[in-house]
Amino acid sequence: MPKLSLSQADIIADETLKKGREIKAKPLTVVVLDDGGHYKVVKRDDGCGLLRADIARAKAWGVLGMGQAGRELARRAQSLPVFFSGLAAISGGKLVPLPGGVLIHTPDGELVGSVGVSGDLSEIDEECAVHGVKAAGLVPETGDEA
């Protein structure tokens, strides 16, 4: 059973931040979780706001908890606001249904963790996360219907 290694998590975080700097994103915070929802890596650019790590964790934790990536959760939250309000309550606020929460799979399709990014627009957060996951040789799942 493959696991997300610390070196893979470091690559994801480093490459996510690097992509953010390349595209001139606002300062980003990255949280990488293993498949059990435990922290592997937390990294933040200089100048990040105080809540960014909590938001990034909530994006990563939410996608793991629901088994669906951020874009899909965002779509579902729009159509099921009462359900997602309940989820926010039972999760203690640890679920943010927005792009920027990305599931991480092995090339064989096994779920090994998630990454959450916060700092810029959710779509930019997601773009950077996808880059980081791919740089580690893993497969990102964003919930994009395409």
C-alpha positions in Angstrom: 0.0 0.0 0.0 1.8 3.2 -1.2 2.1 6.1 1.2 2.9 9.7 0.6 6.5 10.1 1.6 7.9 13.2 3.3 10.2 13.8 0.3 7.2 13.8 -2.0 5.3 16.1 0.3 8.2 18.5 0.4 8.4 18.5 -3.4 4.7 19.3 -3.6 5.0 22.2 -1.2 8.2 23.6 -2.6 7.0 23.4 -6.2 3.6 24.8 -5.3 5.2 27.9 -3.8 7.7 28.1 -6.7 4.8 28.1 -9.2 3.1 30.9 -7.2 6.2 33.0 -7.4 6.6 32.3 -11.1 3.1 33.5 -11.9 3.3 36.4 -9.4 0.6 35.1 -7.1 0.0 36.6 -3.8 2.0 34.9 -0.9 0.8 31.3 -0.6 0.5 28.8 2.2 0.6 25.1 1.5 -0.6 22.2 3.7 0.1 18.6 2.6 -1.8 15.9 4.4 -1.4 12.1 4.3 -4.4 9.8 3.5 -5.3 9.8 7.2 -5.5 13.6 7.4 -2.3 14.0 9.3 0.2 16.8 8.5 3.1 16.0 6.3 4.2 19.5 5.5 3.2 23.1 6.1 5.0 25.8 4.3 4.2 29.5 3.8 5.6 32.3 1.8 6.8 35.4 3.6 3.9 37.9 4.0 1.1 35.3 4.4 -1.9 36.3 6.6 -2.4 34.6 9.9 -5.4 32.5 8.8 -3.9 31.1 5.6 -2.5 27.9 7.2 -5.9 27.2 8.7 -7.7 27.9 5.4 -5.2 25.7 3.5 -5.6 22.9 6.0 -9.4 23.2 5.8 -9.2 22.8 2.0 -7.0 19.8 2.2 -8.9 18.2 5.1 -12.3 18.8 3.6 -11.4 17.0 0.3 -10.1 14.0 2.2 -13.0 13.9 4.5 -15.5 14.0 1.7 -13.5 12.0 -0.9 -14.1 14.7 -3.5 -11.8 17.5 -4.7 -12.3 21.2 -4.1 -14.1 22.1 -7.4 -16.7 19.3 -6.9 -17.2 20.4 -3.2 -17.7 24.0 -4.3 -20.4 22.9 -6.9 -22.1 20.7 -4.3 -22.0 23.5 -1.6 -23.9 25.8 -4.0 -26.7 23.3 -4.5 -26.7 21.9 -1.0 -26.1 24.9 1.3 -27.9 23.4 4.4 -25.8 20.2 4.1 -22.6 22.1 3.9 -23.5 24.3 6.7 -24.0 21.2 8.8 -20.6 19.8 7.6 -18.9 23.1 8.6 -20.5 22.7 12.1 -19.6 19.0 12.6 -16.1 19.5 11.3 -15.4 22.3 13.7 -14.9 24.7 10.8 -12.2 22.4 9.2 -13.9 22.2 5.8 -13.7 24.8 3.1 -15.4 23.8 -0.1 -13.4 25.7 -2.6 -10.9 25.1 -5.4 -7.4 24.8 -4.0 -8.1 21.6 -2.2 -6.7 18.8 -4.3 -6.6 15.1 -3.8 -3.3 13.3 -4.4 -3.2 9.9 -6.2 -0.4 7.6 -7.2 -0.1 6.9 -11.0 -2.0 3.7 -10.3 -4.9 5.7 -8.9 -4.5 5.1 -5.2 -5.4 8.0 -2.9 -2.4 8.9 -0.8 -3.2 12.4 0.6 -4.3 15.9 -0.3 -2.9 19.4 -0.6 -4.6 22.7 0.3 -3.4 26.1 -0.8 -4.5 29.5 0.3 -3.4 33.0 -0.5 -4.7 34.1 -3.8 -7.9 33.5 -5.8 -9.0 29.9 -5.3 -8.4 29.1 -9.0 -4.8 30.3 -8.7 -4.3 28.4 -5.5 -5.5 25.3 -7.3 -3.2 25.9 -10.3 -0.2 26.0 -8.1 -1.3 22.9 -6.1 -1.8 20.9 -9.3 1.7 21.9 -10.5 3.2 20.8 -7.2 1.5 17.4 -7.2 2.6 16.7 -10.8 6.2 17.8 -10.0 6.2 15.0 -7.3 5.3 12.4 -10.0 1.8 12.1 -8.6 -1.7 12.7 -10.0 -3.9 15.6 -8.9 -7.7 15.4 -8.7 -9.3 18.8 -8.7 -12.9 17.9 -9.3 -12.9 19.5 -12.7 -15.5 18.0 -14.9 -13.3 18.3 -18.0 
